[in-house]
Amino acid sequence: MPSGISPEVRASVAIPDQLESPLGKLSFFDGLPDPGSIGTIYDLLDLTRAIEVYLNTVPGASLVAMRKGFREAGLDGAGMLGYTEPRANSGSLFLTPNTETTYGTAFLDLKANGPLVIENPPNSLCVIDDFWFRYVADLGLAGPDRGAGGKYLLLPPGYEAEVPDGYHVLRTPTYTNWLVVRTLGGVPDIRRTRVYPLAQADDPPANTFENLAGKRFNTVHANDESFYTEIDTLIQEEPAEALDPERAGQCAAIGLVKGRPFAPDERMRRILAQAAPLAAAIARALVYRPRDPEAYVYPGGTWLNAFVGGSYEFVRDHARLLDARTQFHYFATVITPAMAAARVGTGSAYAYTAMDSKREWLDGSRSYRLTLPAGIPAKNFWSVDLYDTQTRSLLETDNPYPSVMGHDTGGAELFFGPQPPAAGAANWVRTVPGKAWFAMLRLYGPLEAWFDKSWRPGDIEPLG
């Protein structure tokens, strides 16, 4: 036995004979796991891995669920684009859509169609994200065409053939990609968007446009064990190298492996059924009451940042902000640098909260007031939308557009509650007794006073 080693050091490198765990007591003989504890230890490892997989693959599950929902709504096939006219509403489950903007959207399938040409209309803000919900490119005002409209060529993974001239060339690590289109000219301009295979560039086929606003469908990923089946869909469809080895290893540890059937046995199914709700509980804490001080727009306030760290890649000091990535993707969509770090007078800025001024949850049974002081720093317009804390979708009331918007920068008082206030009903949004909610403030064309924080929205105040 080595001599000269203190008992304190020996204790620090050893393990006790009895150890409590979330799954029960673990027993050891001189550091060796008791045979009766080994099964529990591996259950604990698999539970931990399954929770990690959920938290770290939420971005991918979000797009798998969105594509499934769009397909059920009839948006399926090459050259099909959906749009919301007059605008998004609370009829479908969709993560935090904006009721004041008309969207166009399409899933681009490079495996089925090969390289695709995208012609974006002038004065548009378009984004392409890959199937793991990572940024690929901006098109339009934030892209290389600078708002003039352009021709982009999206190439699939591993594409090595000759690339023709005349296009802005984009490469993506996944076969499926998501296109989002916003235009200053609304639906008529969205319908000028063209998507077609490069092989048909000499005689492009006509696109089909489908209005999604009147349809009822779900685009939100699961919070139960079927979440892992959603992730398996993505893993099987996409190249193995499309996902970084660290997350791919976490997935493989629970049976999610490219080229292999996902067939968990009864023990693993039980663990996955336990892991998904636990991971969802963590995600909800990260969204509604984050512990990172940088998540709060104002020290001591209740308004929250959607992009903690200001990075669309969720990186700070050469470290991935894992909690920030989960926070964003659990309740929001679209990844672009233009959203993560808006510039003065361009793009949009966001803040949200599920808390009132006393840091209590916003309750649909109560009445509240939000004061936006004079000098609202929005060059174009501002809006406040209300969302359901369960679905993270627009709050369902008798009004399909649970929001208030304005162009006036002189200040405003907004009211929320189950009944309209005696005054100010024009700026009132109904809430639902017995249901919680959260609000999102959007500033379109945010001005310097937002960035230097010389202007600050009030916290939401309970009334009565």
C-alpha positions in Angstrom: 0.0 0.0 0.0 1.4 3.4 -0.9 2.6 5.4 2.1 2.5 9.0 2.9 -1.0 9.6 1.3 -3.4 11.4 3.6 -6.8 10.0 4.5 -8.4 13.1 2.9 -6.7 12.4 -0.4 -7.6 8.7 -0.3 -11.3 9.7 0.3 -11.3 12.1 -2.6 -10.2 9.4 -5.1 -12.5 6.7 -3.7 -16.2 6.1 -3.7 -18.3 5.2 -0.6 -19.8 1.8 -0.1 -23.3 3.3 -0.3 -24.4 6.1 -2.7 -27.8 7.7 -3.1 -29.0 8.2 -6.7 -32.2 9.5 -8.3 -33.0 5.9 -9.2 -32.2 4.4 -5.9 -29.3 3.4 -3.6 -26.1 2.1 -5.2 -23.8 -0.3 -3.3 -20.1 -1.0 -3.8 -17.5 -3.3 -2.3 -14.2 -1.5 -2.1 -15.0 0.5 -5.2 -16.5 -2.4 -7.2 -20.2 -2.0 -8.0 -22.4 -4.5 -6.4 -24.0 -6.8 -9.0 -27.4 -5.7 -7.8 -26.5 -2.1 -8.5 -25.0 -2.4 -12.0 -28.4 -2.4 -13.7 -29.4 0.7 -11.8 -26.2 2.4 -12.7 -26.7 1.8 -16.4 -30.3 2.9 -16.2 -29.0 6.1 -14.6 -26.5 6.5 -17.5 -29.1 5.9 -20.1 -31.5 8.3 -18.5 -28.8 11.0 -18.4 -27.9 10.4 -22.0 -31.6 10.5 -23.1 -32.1 13.8 -21.3 -28.9 15.2 -23.0 -30.2 14.0 -26.4 -33.5 15.8 -25.9 -31.9 19.1 -24.8 -29.2 19.0 -27.5 -31.4 17.9 -30.5 -34.5 20.1 -29.9 -33.5 22.2 -33.0 -33.7 19.1 -35.3 -36.9 17.8 -33.7 -38.5 21.2 -34.3 -38.0 21.1 -38.0 -39.0 17.4 -38.3 -42.3 18.3 -36.6 -42.7 21.4 -38.7 -42.3 19.4 -42.0 -44.7 16.8 -40.8 -47.3 19.5 -40.0 -46.9 21.2 -43.3 -47.2 17.9 -45.1 -50.5 17.2 -43.3 -51.6 20.7 -44.4 -51.0 19.8 -48.0 -47.6 21.4 -48.4 -45.7 18.5 -49.9 -43.9 18.2 -53.1 -41.3 20.0 -55.3 -42.1 23.6 -56.0 -44.8 24.0 -53.3 -44.6 27.1 -51.1 -46.9 28.0 -48.3 -47.9 31.4 -47.1 -50.1 33.0 -44.5 -52.7 35.4 -45.8 -53.6 37.8 -44.4 -51.1 36.7 -41.7 -50.4 34.0 -39.1 -53.2 33.2 -36.6 -53.8 31.1 -33.5 -55.6 28.3 -35.4 -52.5 26.1 -35.7 -49.7 25.1 -33.4 -46.5 26.9 -34.5 -43.7 28.2 -32.3 -44.1 32.0 -31.6 -45.3 33.2 -35.0 -45.8 36.9 -35.6 -49.3 38.0 -36.3 -48.2 41.2 -38.1 -46.1 39.7 -40.9 -47.0 37.5 -43.8 -44.6 34.5 -44.2 -43.8 32.3 -47.1 -42.2 28.9 -46.4 -41.0 25.8 -48.1 -39.1 22.6 -47.4 -36.4 22.1 -50.0 -35.6 18.4 -50.7 -32.2 18.1 -52.4 -32.2 14.3 -52.2 -35.3 14.0 -54.4 -34.7 17.0 -56.7 -30.9 17.5 -56.8 -29.5 21.1 -56.7 -32.3 23.7 -56.4 -32.5 27.2 -57.8 -34.2 29.8 -55.5 -35.2 33.1 -57.0 -36.1 35.5 -54.2 -38.2 38.6 -54.9 -36.8 42.1 -54.5 -37.1 43.8 -51.1 -37.3 40.5 -49.3 -35.9 39.0 -46.1 -35.3 35.3 -46.7 -33.4 32.7 -44.7 -32.4 29.1 -45.4 -31.7 26.8 -42.4 -30.5 23.2 -42.7 -32.5 20.3 -41.2 -30.6 20.4 -37.9 -31.8 24.0 -37.8 -28.4 25.6 -38.4 -28.0 28.7 -40.5 -27.1 28.3 -44.2 -27.7 31.7 -45.8 -29.6 34.9 -46.0 -31.2 35.9 -49.2 -32.5 39.4 -50.0 -31.8 42.5 -48.0 -29.4 40.7 -45.6 -28.0 38.5 -48.4 -25.6 39.1 -51.3 -28.3 40.4 -53.6 -28.9 43.3 -51.1 -32.6 43.4 -51.7 -32.5 43.5 -55.5 -33.6 39.9 -55.9 -31.3 37.2 -57.1 -30.7 33.7 -58.2 -29.3 31.3 -55.6 -28.1 27.7 -56.2 -28.4 25.4 -53.2 -26.1 22.4 -53.6 -26.6 19.1 -51.7 -24.0 17.5 -49.4 -21.0 16.1 -51.2 -21.9 17.8 -54.5 -18.8 17.7 -56.8 -20.1 18.3 -60.3 -19.5 21.5 -62.2 -21.3 24.5 -60.9 -22.7 26.8 -63.5 -22.2 30.6 -63.5 -24.8 33.1 -62.8 -25.8 32.1 -59.3 -25.0 32.9 -55.7 -23.8 29.4 -54.7 -24.8 27.9 -51.3 -23.7 24.6 -49.9 -25.6 22.8 -47.1 -24.7 19.8 -45.0 -28.2 18.3 -45.1 -30.5 17.2 -47.9 -33.6 18.8 -46.4 -33.5 22.6 -45.8 -36.1 25.1 -44.7 -36.8 28.3 -46.7 -38.5 31.3 -45.0 -39.6 34.3 -47.1 -40.7 37.7 -45.9 -41.3 40.5 -48.3 -42.1 44.2 -47.9 -44.7 43.8 -50.6 -46.6 41.1 -48.8 -48.3 38.1 -50.5 -48.0 39.4 -54.1 -44.2 39.5 -53.7 -44.1 36.2 -51.9 -45.8 34.6 -54.9 -42.9 35.9 -57.1 -40.6 33.5 -55.3 -39.4 30.7 -57.6 -38.0 27.3 -56.6 -37.1 24.7 -59.2 -34.4 22.0 -59.9 -31.2 23.1 -61.6 -31.9 20.4 -64.1 -35.0 22.3 -65.3 -33.4 25.8 -65.3 -33.9 26.1 -69.1 -37.7 25.7 -68.7 -38.6 26.1 -65.0 -41.9 24.6 -64.0 -44.5 26.8 -62.3 -44.6 26.8 -58.5 -47.7 26.0 -56.5 -48.7 28.3 -53.6 -50.8 27.2 -50.7 -52.4 29.5 -48.2 -51.8 28.0 -44.7 -53.6 30.6 -42.7 -57.0 28.9 -42.7 -55.7 25.4 -42.0 -55.4 23.6 -38.7 -52.3 21.6 -38.1 -49.4 21.0 -35.6 -45.8 21.9 -36.2 -44.5 21.5 -32.6 -42.3 18.6 -31.6 -43.3 16.0 -29.0 -42.6 16.2 -25.3 -43.0 12.5 -24.7 -41.0 9.5 -25.8 -42.1 9.9 -29.4 -39.6 12.8 -29.5 -36.8 10.3 -30.0 -38.6 8.8 -33.0 -38.7 12.3 -34.5 -34.9 12.5 -34.1 -34.5 9.1 -35.6 -36.3 10.3 -38.7 -33.7 13.0 -39.1 -30.7 10.8 -38.4 -31.8 8.2 -41.0 -32.5 10.8 -43.7 -29.4 12.8 -43.4 -25.6 12.1 -43.8 -24.0 10.9 -40.6 -21.4 13.7 -40.9 -24.2 16.3 -40.9 -24.2 16.1 -37.1 -21.1 16.8 -34.9 -19.5 13.7 -33.3 -20.4 14.8 -29.8 -24.2 14.9 -30.4 -24.0 11.9 -32.7 -22.4 10.0 -29.9 -25.1 11.0 -27.4 -27.7 9.8 -29.9 -25.9 6.5 -30.6 -25.7 5.8 -26.9 -29.5 5.4 -26.7 -29.8 3.6 -30.0 -30.2 6.4 -32.5 -27.7 5.4 -35.2 -27.6 6.0 -38.9 -28.5 2.9 -40.9 -29.8 0.9 -37.9 -33.5 0.5 -36.8 -34.4 2.4 -33.7 -35.9 -0.4 -31.7 -35.6 0.3 -27.9 -36.4 -2.7 -25.7 -38.9 -2.5 -22.8 -36.3 -1.2 -20.4 -35.1 1.6 -22.7 -38.7 2.5 -23.6 -39.4 3.0 -20.0 -36.3 5.2 -19.6 -37.2 7.3 -22.7 -40.7 7.8 -21.4 -39.2 9.1 -18.2 -36.4 11.2 -19.8 -38.5 13.2 -22.3 -40.8 14.9 -19.8 -37.8 15.6 -17.4 -35.9 17.2 -20.3 -39.0 19.2 -21.3 -39.2 20.4 -17.7 -35.6 21.6 -17.9 -36.3 23.3 -21.2 -39.3 25.1 -19.7 -37.2 26.4 -16.8 -34.6 27.6 -19.3 -37.2 29.5 -21.4 -39.4 31.0 -18.7 -37.0 31.5 -15.8 -33.4 31.3 -17.1 -30.6 31.4 -14.6 -28.0 33.0 -16.9 -27.8 36.8 -15.9 -27.3 37.6 -19.6 -30.7 36.2 -20.4 -32.3 39.3 -18.8 -32.4 42.4 -20.9 -32.3 44.7 -17.9 -30.7 43.8 -14.5 -33.5 43.2 -12.0 -36.2 43.2 -14.8 -38.4 40.6 -16.2 -37.8 41.0 -20.0 -35.7 38.2 -21.5 -33.4 37.8 -24.5 -34.2 35.1 -27.0 -30.6 35.0 -28.2 -28.4 34.9 -25.1 -24.8 35.9 -26.0 -25.9 37.5 -29.3 -24.6 34.6 -31.3 -26.7 32.7 -33.9 -24.4 29.8 -33.2 -24.8 30.1 -29.5 -21.1 30.4 -28.8 -19.4 32.6 -26.2 -15.7 32.6 -25.3 -15.1 29.5 -27.6 -17.8 27.6 -25.6 -21.2 26.4 -26.9 -24.0 28.0 -24.8 -26.0 24.7 -24.4 -28.7 26.2 -22.3 -29.1 29.2 -24.6 -29.5 26.9 -27.7 -32.2 24.9 -25.9 -33.9 28.0 -24.6 -34.2 29.5 -28.1 -35.2 26.4 -30.0 -37.8 25.3 -27.5 -40.0 28.3 -28.1 -38.8 30.0 -31.4 -37.8 29.3 -35.0 -35.5 30.7 -37.7 -31.8 31.0 -37.2 -30.0 33.9 -38.9 -27.3 36.3 -37.8 -29.7 39.1 -38.6 -31.9 38.0 -35.7 -29.2 37.3 -33.2 -27.5 40.7 -33.6 -29.8 43.2 -35.2 -28.3 46.5 -36.4 -29.7 49.9 -35.8 -32.6 50.7 -38.1 -32.6 47.2 -39.8 -34.1 43.8 -39.0 -36.0 43.4 -35.7 -35.3 43.1 -32.0 -37.1 40.9 -29.5 -37.8 40.6 -25.8 -40.3 38.3 -24.1 -41.5 37.5 -20.6 -43.8 35.1 -18.7 -43.5 37.1 -15.5 -45.2 40.2 -14.1 -43.4 43.0 -12.3 -43.5 41.0 -9.1 -41.8 38.1 -10.9 -45.0 36.0 -10.6 -46.3 34.0 -13.6 -48.7 35.8 -15.9 -52.1 34.4 -15.1 -55.0 34.5 -17.6 -57.5 35.0 -14.8 -55.9 38.4 -13.8 -55.7 41.8 -15.5 -52.4 43.5 -16.3 -51.0 46.7 -17.8 -47.9 47.2 -19.9 -46.5 50.7 -20.4 -44.3 51.4 -23.4 -42.8 54.8 -22.7 -42.6 57.6 -25.2 -39.9 57.3 -27.8 -40.6 53.6 -28.7 -37.4 52.8 -30.7 -39.0 51.3 -33.8 -38.4 52.9 -37.2 -41.0 50.8 -38.9 -43.5 49.5 -36.3 -43.8 47.6 -33.0 -46.0 44.8 -31.8 -46.8 42.7 -28.7 -48.1 39.1 -29.2 -49.4 36.8 -26.6 -48.6 33.1 -26.5 -49.7 29.9 -24.7 -47.0 28.7 -22.3 -47.8 25.0 -23.0 -47.7 25.0 -26.8 -45.5 28.2 -27.2 -48.0 29.0 -30.0 -50.3 32.0 -30.3 -52.8 32.2 -27.4 -56.2 30.8 -28.5 -59.1 33.2 -27.7 -62.1 34.6 -29.6 -59.6 36.7 -31.5 -57.3 34.7 -33.8 -54.7 37.6 -33.6 -53.9 38.0 -29.9 -51.7 41.0 -30.4 -51.4 44.8 -30.4 -49.3 46.7 -33.0 -48.5 50.3 -33.6 -46.6 52.8 -35.7 -46.8 55.6 -33.2 -43.6 56.0 -31.2 -45.1 58.4 -28.7 -45.8 55.7 -26.1 -48.6 53.3 -25.4 -50.5 51.6 -22.6 -51.5 48.0 -23.3 -53.9 45.9 -21.3 -54.3 42.1 -20.9 -56.9 40.2 -19.0 -60.1 38.1 -19.3 -62.3 41.3 -19.5 -61.6 44.6 -21.3 -60.6 47.6 -19.1 -62.9 50.5 -18.6 -60.6 52.5 -20.8 -58.0 51.6 -23.5 -60.0 48.6 -25.0 -58.4 49.3 -28.3 -55.1 48.2 -26.8 -56.5 45.2 -24.9 -55.8 41.5 -25.6 -58.1 38.9 -24.0 -56.5 36.2 -21.9 -58.0 32.8 -20.7 -58.8 32.1 -17.1 -56.9 29.2 -15.8 -54.2 29.4 -18.5 -50.8 31.0 -18.2 -49.4 33.1 -21.1 -46.3 35.0 -22.1 -45.7 38.1 -24.2 -43.2 39.0 -26.9 -42.3 42.6 -27.8 -41.0 43.1 -31.3 -39.4 46.2 -32.6 -39.1 46.5 -36.4 -36.2 48.6 -37.4 -34.9 49.0 -33.8 -33.2 52.3 -33.1 -30.2 53.2 -31.0 -32.3 53.7 -27.8 -33.0 50.0 -27.8 -29.4 49.0 -28.0 -28.0 51.5 -25.5 -31.0 50.7 -23.2 -31.8 54.4 -22.8 -35.4 53.3 -23.6 -36.9 50.6 -21.5 -40.4 49.0 -21.6 -42.2 48.7 -18.4 -42.6 45.4 -16.7 -46.1 43.9 -17.0 -48.0 45.2 -13.9 -50.9 43.3 -12.2 -54.0 45.4 -11.7 -56.5 45.2 -8.9 
